Amino acid sequence: MKITRETVEYVAHLGRLDLDPREIDEYTGQIDSILQYMDSLNALDTQGVEPTSHAVPVGCVMREDVVRESFTAEESTGNAPERIDTFFKVPPIIEVE
């Protein structure tokens, strides 16, 4: 076993988690399984494999920054329930006494 019950209790204490004994046993088993799996991955021969930051190639998803026609202020506020000139009118959020 790579992790002990005491380690899980200590980390739960650091995280201010109030775990009951059943949860501590459950998490100890789960974390131990994860660490054993990581050990099996460490056993793989990765000699000559180039490190990558992503599993698949990533391209730029941003569009070109091009100036183009936009809505006018009148068109933007045209369907607003209430407006003042070309501004949206919204209910106040601060009450003044």
C-alpha positions as CSV (number, residue, x, y, z in Angstrom):
1,M,0.0,0.0,0.0
2,K,1.4,3.4,-1.1
3,I,-0.7,5.6,1.1
4,T,-1.8,5.1,4.7
5,R,-4.9,6.0,6.6
6,E,-2.9,8.5,8.7
7,T,-1.8,10.3,5.5
8,V,-5.5,10.6,4.4
9,E,-6.5,11.8,7.8
10,Y,-3.7,14.4,7.8
11,V,-4.6,15.7,4.3
12,A,-8.3,15.9,5.4
13,H,-7.2,17.9,8.4
14,L,-5.2,20.3,6.2
15,G,-8.3,20.7,4.0
16,R,-10.6,21.2,7.0
17,L,-12.6,18.1,5.9
18,D,-14.6,16.3,8.5
19,L,-14.5,12.7,7.3
20,D,-16.0,9.8,9.1
21,P,-14.0,6.5,9.5
22,R,-15.8,4.9,6.6
23,E,-14.9,7.8,4.2
24,I,-11.3,7.7,5.3
25,D,-11.1,4.0,4.5
26,E,-12.8,4.5,1.2
27,Y,-10.5,7.4,0.2
28,T,-7.4,5.5,1.3
29,G,-8.3,2.6,-1.0
30,Q,-9.1,4.9,-3.9
31,I,-6.0,7.0,-3.6
32,D,-3.9,3.9,-3.3
33,S,-5.4,2.5,-6.5
34,I,-4.6,5.8,-8.3
35,L,-1.0,5.7,-7.1
36,Q,-0.6,2.0,-8.1
37,Y,-1.9,2.9,-11.6
38,M,0.6,5.8,-11.8
39,D,3.4,3.3,-10.9
40,S,2.3,1.0,-13.8
41,L,2.5,4.0,-16.2
42,N,6.0,4.8,-14.8
43,A,7.0,1.3,-15.8
44,L,6.4,2.0,-19.5
45,D,9.4,2.6,-21.8
46,T,9.1,6.1,-23.1
47,Q,12.6,6.3,-24.4
48,G,12.6,8.3,-27.7
49,V,9.0,9.6,-27.2
50,E,8.9,13.3,-27.6
51,P,7.1,15.1,-24.7
52,T,3.8,16.8,-25.7
53,S,1.6,19.3,-23.9
54,H,-1.6,18.0,-25.6
55,A,-2.7,14.6,-26.8
56,V,-3.8,16.0,-30.1
57,P,-2.5,18.9,-32.3
58,V,-4.0,22.2,-31.2
59,G,-4.5,25.1,-33.6
60,C,-5.4,28.7,-33.0
61,V,-9.2,28.9,-32.5
62,M,-9.2,32.7,-32.5
63,R,-10.4,34.5,-35.6
64,E,-8.6,37.3,-37.3
65,D,-9.2,40.7,-35.7
66,V,-10.8,42.5,-38.6
67,V,-12.8,45.8,-38.5
68,R,-16.3,45.2,-39.8
69,E,-19.7,46.7,-39.7
70,S,-21.5,46.5,-36.4
71,F,-24.9,47.3,-34.9
72,T,-25.7,51.0,-34.4
73,A,-26.6,52.1,-30.8
74,E,-30.3,52.4,-32.0
75,E,-30.3,48.8,-33.3
76,S,-28.6,47.5,-30.2
77,T,-31.3,49.0,-27.9
78,G,-34.2,48.6,-30.3
79,N,-35.8,45.7,-28.5
80,A,-35.0,46.8,-24.9
81,P,-38.0,46.9,-22.6
82,E,-36.9,50.3,-21.3
83,R,-34.2,52.6,-22.5
84,I,-33.0,56.2,-22.1
85,D,-31.7,57.5,-25.4
86,T,-29.4,54.8,-26.7
87,F,-28.8,53.2,-23.3
88,F,-30.5,50.3,-21.6
89,K,-32.5,51.3,-18.5
90,V,-32.1,48.8,-15.7
91,P,-33.6,48.7,-12.2
92,P,-31.5,50.3,-9.5
93,I,-29.5,47.8,-7.4
94,I,-28.7,50.2,-4.5
95,E,-31.5,51.7,-2.4
96,V,-30.9,55.2,-1.2
97,E,-32.5,56.0,2.2
